[in-house]
Structures are given as structure tokens and as C-alpha cells.
Amino acid sequence: MVKQMTVLGITGPTGAGKTTLLKEVEKLGGAVIDCDAVYHDLLERDGALQHSLEKTFGPLRDERGAIDRKKLGTIVFGDPEKLRQLNIIAQTATVRRTQELLEGYRRKGIALAAKGRKLVAIDAIALLESSLAKLCDVTLAVVAPAEIRVKRIMDREGITEEYAWLRVKAQKSDEYFVKGCDRTLVNDCEQVEEFALQAKALVESILQEHIQ
């Protein structure tokens, strides 16, 4: 008999360490749907999404003709109404594509179970305010101190401290994510390896609880 697939919803602010957690999910044989990556892929190839963004925010193309994400970010961060508009547009397109990917894993259930991959993780910063949370068996918030997140974002994306703080301040508080999720993982570790061990232990615990 094929074991039921467990869907783990992962959310939290940027720079908190969700990528490290996702890597541990993959090491354990789980599949990952990264909604941020899904959205960036759609920005590159989805003409309808591109048209909707430029209709709302004006010209956004760079010298290659692609949507300039930093230009878009400069427009919306610090402006609550424009950020709300962006979230609606991005969320609609991303949720639709994520649902398609998740259904694909469900259809492959037998093959996934045969390989021991009984877990699919959905990583979405808008998990709680979208319909994606309803698809999850367990939701998990990954949070970290703001100062640590700013440094991680700067190192990861090569942006200025000022822009990194704009990114951080534009997002919801840790309390929002913690209160909305079933479980919480605080990443205040100095070393990535230490946090990875904590993340692995928690995912294993969730699997033990939800896969019979």
C-alpha cells in the first residue's frame, strides 16, 4: 500500500534560513516547491504576468528586455499600497503554478513512495495569506533576528545595507509568521551547519508524526 504524501508548508521572512531548511528536506528525500523560484521563473517567461506588472507599475524592462526586479523593488518597497498591488499580482500567478506542481507530485505518488520521497515542502513567504496553507499537513515558520537577516541578504544578493533594510521592513513581523504556523524554528545560529542540524531534526520529527 502506498503511503500518503505529507505536505509541509514553510514560511518566514527573507534571510531567515529557509533555504538551509529546504536543503535538509531534499537530503531526506523530499521534494521542494520554492515559490520564490516559481515566481522568478514566471517573471522570465510568463508574458501575462509581465504585462500585468507593467500595466500597474509602468516600464520595468532592463537592457535585455527582461523585468528588472531591483527597479520593481525600488518602486514598491516603502509604499504599502504598491506593495499590496504587487503581492496580489504575484501571488495569483505563483499560487496557480504551485498548485500545478503539487498536483504533479501527487500524480507521481507511487514513484515517489518507491524512492522514499514521501514529503513535499512548499516554501512560500505568502503561505499564510494564500490558499496554499490549506494544502499543507503542517506549517512551519522560520524566523531570525532582523540584523542577522540584513547581513545575510546583503551577502547573498550583493545589495546595499539600505536596500536590505527596505526589504526587511517591508515584510511582516516574526510574530505574524509564528502565530500563523503550527511549528516554529528560530535561526539565531552563528554557523550554517548548526542550523542545518536543527532543521534536519525538526523535519524528521514531523515526518515521524505524520507518516504512518
N, C-alpha and C positions, 0 to 999 in steps of 0.2 A: 504494500500500500504506500502511495506517495505521501510524504509528509507535507503538511501545509507550509506555505511560504510565509515568513514573518516580514512585515514591512516596518522598518524603523525610520521615523521622521526625525531629522537632525536640523536644528536651527540655532541661531545666536548671531551676535554682531560680527562684522568683518574683523579679521585679525585675532579672533579668539582661539583659533586652533582647530577648526572643523576639518581642515584638510588632513591634519595628522590623524584625527579620528577616522576619517574615511579610508586612509591607507591601512589602518588596522582592520577595518571591515573587510577590505579586499584581501588582506593576508589571511583572514579567517575563511576565505572562500565566498564572501558575499559579493553581490553586485551593487554598484553605486550609480545613482542618478543625481548628478550635480546640477541643480537648477541654474546656478550662475553660469556654468559652462553651456548649458542648454540655451540660455538667453543670449550669450555671446555668439554662439553658433547661428542663432536666428538673426542676430544683427548683421551677420555677414551674408546670409543667403535668402532671408525672408523679405521679399520686396514689399509685401503688405505691411509688415512691421516697420520697415524703413520709411515708407510713405506716411504712415500714421505718426511717426515721431517727427518728421519734418513738417508735416501739416500743423502739428501742435507747437513745435519749438523753433521753426524756421530752418534755414540751411544748416546742415550738420556734417557735410562731407569734407574729408581730408583730401590731400593731393592725389591719393589713389582712387578716390571716388567712394571710399567706404565711410561708414558712420564714425565720426570722431568721438570716442567715448569720453575723453577728457573734456572736450568742448561741451558735450551734453551735461557732464557732471558739473561743470562750472555754472551752467545755466540753472540747474535745479537745486543744487545744494545751497542751503541758506534761504531758499524760497519755499515755504511749506506747501503752497498751492501748486506750484510747478512740480514739486517732488511728488505730490499726491497724484497729479495727472500722469507723470511718468510711471509711477507704481501701478496704476490701473492698466495702462497700455502694456507694460512689460509683463505684468502678472497674467493677464488674459492669454497672451501668446505662449508664455512659459508653462502655465498650468496645462494648457491643451496638449503641448508637446510632451510634457512629463507623463501625463495620463496615457498617451500613446506608448511611450517607452515602458511604463509599468505593465500595461496590458501585454506587451510583447514578452516580458519576463514571465507573466502568468501563463501565457500560452506555451512557454517552454518549460513549464513546471517539472515535467518528467525528467528532461535532460538536466535541469538544474539540480534536482534532487539526487540524480545519479552521480553528479560530481560533488555532492556535499554542499552545494550552494543553496542553502535554504533561507537565505536572508537577502533582502534588497533594502538599501538605505537611500532615502530621499533627502538630499541636502538642500534646504530652501530657507533663505532668510525671511521670506514671507509665508512660511509654512502655516503659522497660526491664523493669519487673516485670510488665507485662501482655502479652497476646498480640498487641498492636498492633505491636511491634517486628518480629515475623515477617512483617508485611505490607509492610515498608519495604525499598527497594533500598539506601538509605543512611540511617544515623542520625547526627545532629549534636547535640552538646552546646553550649549557650550558657551561659557562666558569667561571673561578675563578682565583685569583692571585696564581702564582706558589708556593709561600711559604706556602700558606694555603693548596694547593693540596698535597705538600710533606708531611706535617704533617698528613693529612687525610689518605694517602696511608700507612704511617708508622703505624698508629694506627689500620688501617683495616687489614693489611696483616702481621704485625709483622716483617717488614724488616728494614734494617739499613737505616739511612738517605742518605748515599752514594748511595745505590741501588735505593732508591726512587727518588733521583735526576737524576739518569741514566734513569729511566722510564720517568720522566717528560721531560727531554731534548731530548729524542728520538722521542717525539711526535711533531706534527705540532703546529704552534703558534695559539693563540686565534684569531688573525686576519684572519687566513685561515678559521676557522670554522664560524666566524661571517660573513665574506664576502660571503660565500657559502650558507648561510641559509636565509630563509625568516624572521625568528624571532630570537631574542637573549634574553637569561636570564642570568644575571650576579649574581653569588653566592658569595657575599662577606659578607654574614650574619654571625654573631657570634653564633647564635643559629639555630639548625636544624629546629625548629618549625617555626621560622620566614621565612626561605626559603621555607618551605613546603606551607605556606600560599600564598606566591608569586607564586609558581609553580601552585597551585590549581587555582588561579585566572586567570593565563595565559591560562591554558588548557581549563577552562570554556569559556574564551573569544574566543578561537579558535573553540571550538565546536559550539558556538553561530553563528560564522561567516560561518561555513562550513556545518552544519547540518540543513537542511530546513525541 
